[in-house]
């Protein structure tokens, strides 16, 4: 199946942009106050934090956001950017001084346990898998509120996941370099597990009864004949879209719209 989508100028999602701008503004004000008090935030940490913010902003409003609505691959890349890479950059931008207003809240003493490695990683994994429940996953396509909540949870739990490794909060004495490496590997394996099913195909499908459908292991796609057919199908789809038509084999539904002449 060919991966075909059309790029546009981007997508404007005010719910998500408003929260992002509020976070960036709060950090900037706190950093300015600390600088006036003679406790400036190291420049590299500020650069890291705002790099994370910019990455999320790009993922929300660039053509990637538009394409992610059509291609599953682009959708997964968007989630990787906001919930993993950008989350790590944001954590690297935090210091105890920056977090002091939050740490002074009474509720923080109870909530800080969420950033412990034995809590943060299971929460991150649970959040990742919950959002891939078909009903929720499909719901994010039609509901802007649900889609915004999904992105907020990916970023929030991503920050929690990276906090024991790169954050300013104290961690257990046993969580040293080796444990941190193992922790990170476990997080990578947990994410990869989303692509593993006990049974392939995952369930009954109308395709099973069709005479012109052959179900094969994934390795069958690597044969020379299969690769040639996929390449030909992609070329036909590209020609169709460029000619004002629609792709015969869209990678996602609804099918990509025709490119304006």
N, C-alpha and C positions, 0 to 999 in steps of 0.2 A: 504494500500500500504506500503510495507516495505521500510525502510530507509536503503539503502545499497549503499556503495561506497567503493573504495579501496584507501588506503593511499599510498603515495609515499614519496620521500625524500623532496618534496617541489616544489615551483615554483620560478623561477628567472625572475623578471620583472624589467629590468634596468631602465626604465623610472621612475618608482615609487621609486626605491631604490636611484637613483641619487638625487632626490629632498629631500628625507629624510635625506641623508647624508649631503647635503648642509645646511639644517636647523640645524642639530646637530652641524656641524662645526661652523656655525655663532654664535650659542649660546655659544659654548665652548670658542671661541675667545673673545666674549663680556664679559663673566664671568671672563676670565683671565685678561683682561684689567681693569675691575672693581676692581679685587683683588689687582693689582699693584697700583691702585689709592687709596687704603685703604677703598674701599666700596664693600667688598666681598658679593657675593650673598649667602644668608643663605644656608647651606648644604642641608637642607630638601627640599628647593625649587629646587636646582639642581638635587637632587635625584628624585623628582617628575617629572621634565621635561624629564630627560633621561629615566625614567621608561616608560613615554608615548611614547618616541621614540622607545624604545625596544619593547613595545607592538605592535606598528605599524609594526616594522620590522618582528616580529614573525608572525603577521597576513599576511604579504606579502610573506614570504619565507618558512614558516613551512608547514607541511602537511595540515594544515587548509586551506591554499591558494589553494592547489590541490583539496581537498575535496569540497571546496566551488564551484568549477566548476561543481560538480556532484550533490550535495545536496543543495536544497534551504535553509534548516535549517542552514547548515554550512555557506552558503553565508550570511544569515542574522546575524549570530554570528560574522562573520568577520566585517561586517559593524558596528555592535554594538561596537566591540572592538576599531576600528579605529576612528569612528565618535562620540563616546560618552565617553567611559572610557578613552581612550588615550587622547582625546581632553581635558577632564577635568584635567588630570594629567599635560598636557602641560601648560594649563592656570595657574594652581597652581604654576608652576615653573617660572612664569613671575613676574617681578617687574617693577616699573617705570624706575629704573636705567637701567635695561636690555633693555627696549623698547625705551630709550631716543633717539638713532640714528634714529629710525623710527618716533618717535613723533616730531622730529625736522624738518621733511619733510613738505613742504608747503601743500602737498596734504592730510596730515594726519588730519588737522583740519576739512576737509570736510568729510573724510572717518570715523572718529571716531564715527560719529553718527550711523554707522552701528552696533556698540557695545552697543547701548542703548537697554534696555529690550523690549521696544515696537517696535523696529525694528529688533533686533537680532532673537527673537523667530519666528516671521512670516517668516523671510528669511530662517531660519532653516527648518521650516515646509514646505515651498514652495519647497526648494531644495530636501527634502526627497520625496515629492510626485511627483515632476517632473521626478526624476530618476526612478520612478515606472510606468511611462507611458510605455506601452508595447513595442513601437518601440525603445525607448532609452534603456529600460531594456534588450531587446534581443540584441541590438547593442553592448552592453558591452561584450557580449560573443565572438563576432567575431573581434572586433577592440581593439587592445592593447592601442591605443591612447585614445579612448573613455573610456575604462576601467580605465586608469590612471586618466583621467579628473574626472570621477565619484568619485574615491577615494580622489583626491585632494579637490573636493568640499565638500565631507562628512567631511573631517578633518577640512577644513577652516570654514565651517558654524558651525561645532561642537564647534570649538574654539570661534567663535562669540557668539554662544548660551550660553556658560558657562561664557563668560567674565563678564556679569553684576553680576553674582553670586559669582565668585571666582577670578576675574581678578583685576588688579591694577588701572584700569581706573575709573574715577568718575562716579557715577550713580545718578539719581534723588533722592531727599530727601525722596520721598514716597516709594522708593524701599528698604524697610527694611526687617527684618527677615520674617514676615508674607507674604509679597509680594514675596519674594524669594522662599518660600515654594510653594506658589500658582503657581508661574512661572514654577518651576520644575515639579509640578504635571501636568500642562497644556502641557508641553513638552512630558511627558510620555503618556498622553492621545492622543496627536496628533500622536505619533508613533503607538500606538495601533490601531488607526483608519484605518490604512492601511489594517487591516484584516477584516474590516467590509464593506459589500456590501449591497446596497439597495435591490438587487435581487439575490437570490441563486438558481441555478447556475447563473453566471454573464452574460451569453448570450447563443445563440444557439450553439449547439455542435453536432458533428457527433455521439457522444455517445448516445444522446437522442433517436435516432432511433433504437438502438440495442436492440434485444429481451432479452439479458442476462444482461442488465444494469438496476439497480433500483436506482433512485434518492431519497435520504432520508435526513432529517435534520442531523446536525452534531451529535446529541445525539445518533443516531442509531449506531454510531461506538463504543459506550460504552456498547453495549449488550454483554452478555457472548459469544454468537455465533459469533458475529463479531470479538471480540478479539481473539477467538480461530482460526478463519480463517486467520486473519492477522498474528498471530504467526506462523501458518503452512506455509503461503506464504513466510515469512521471512526466515524460516528454509530451505525451498526449494531453495530460491535464494542464500543463503549462501553456501549450498551444491553444487549448480551449479557452482558458481564462484570458489570455492575452487577446484572443479574438472576440472577447465580449461574452463568452459562454460561461459555463460552470464546470467545475472539476467533476469527473466521473467517480474518482476515488478520494474523496476528502478524508483527511486524517481525523476529523472530528465533526460533530454535527452542532449547529447547522452548517451546510456546505459553504465554503468561502464565496463571497460576493464577487461579481465580475469586476475586473479592473477597468475604470473609465477610459474610453478611447482618447 
